[in-house]
Amino acid sequence: MSLSWPWALLGLLITPMLLAVRYWMNRRRKRSAITVSSVALIRAAIPGRSAWRRRIPVWLFLAALIVLAGGITRPQASIAVPSNDTSILLAIDVSGSMCSTDVSPNRMTVATDAARDFVKAQSDGTQIGLVAFSGIAGLLVAPTTDKDALIQAIDNLKTARGTAIGQAILTSIDAIAEHNPNVAATGVDLGDAAPNTLGDYQPDTIVVLTDGSNTTGVDPVTAAEQAAARKVRVFTIGFGTTTPAPMVCSANQVSGDSWMGGGGGFNNGRGGGGRNQQIDEDALQQVADTTGGRYFRAEDADQLVDVLGDLPKEIGLHKQNVEITVWFVLVGFLLAVTGVGLSLWWNRGPGLPGQPRTLAQRPRTPAR
């Protein structure tokens, strides 16, 4: 929570000032002495109230003053609010390890099917861009509402060698900068801008889906710092299992270059046993934490579909500072009204129902 007028906190001094005035007045108060025939009769005539009941209205009123003084500072809370101007950059790993068959029929097929369903599920006004990365990263489709163009590009994805996660993040930032003037391109020097830790994110979001670790290009965490400085969140998804499986892709899933994996090989649609590239979960988690996003793990098709299906609930929200002065005023008003109400109720005049009667109203005991 932040304060628009922090200097207004000086208003809190009114409470100790009132307490000091009350203490001074009690000290100065002169006690009047009167002669009475019986102290017991006076005590019987005065409605009794315990000490704590006398103090409750006072403390409620003082609490109201404190809350109202806090409201004068115009406090603001950083909350997640829906955005109508969201764009999503979907960066998909198309490295050779996506041919692994540990997820049937292979990771590439499952990933493209899930990406296709993700695009179809978005509202018509959501702009989606597509970035593919292996040893290099490229923008295939700029942020658009044309779902047919996106689905066609997803269907044409092909595997290649290398995994450049960091470069995929930078390419996505540049794609966002093309249509959002509040986001600077990666070539723009932002000076010593610190990573974003206070919320107030841009509505544009990057989603990185990968099954491995960075093997070339810029380090993913370094790229994440660039995104954080521009207040762009990055959500990361680690896809695949740790179980070794053959690398098999269909001919239309492979680029012109052949690819050889550790412990086995793949060439032009034919595969053999291989060792899966391990997901660098620490790096993916750090990327998400640095930018204010989240890291997800998906080991099969159902989990990947669930992750992508839940993402819009978070991607569609961004942090915004909202003034909450009205809530302080409301609470202060209720405290003050409650305090005054209790004071009036407990100090009702004679004759009211439930009020102890004065000496004059009490029935006289017949003289013996």
Secondary structure, DSSP 8 states (H G I E B T S, - for coil): -EES-GGGGGGGGHHHHHHHHHHHHHHH--------S-HHHHHHHS----HHHHHHHHHHHHHHHHHHHHHHT-EEEEEEEE-SS-EEEEEEE-BGGGGBTTSSS-HHHHHHHHHHHHHHHS-TT-EEEEEEESSSEEEEEEEES-HHHHHHHHHT--BBS---HHHHHHHHHHHHHTT-TTS--TTS---S-----S----SEEEEEEESS---SSS-HHHHHHHHHHTT-EEEEEEES-SS---B---GGGB-SS-B--TTS-EETTEE---------HHHHHHHHHHHT--EEEE-SHHHHHHHHHHHHHHHTEEEEEEE-HHHHHHHHHHHHHHHHHHHHHHT--TTSTT----TTTS------
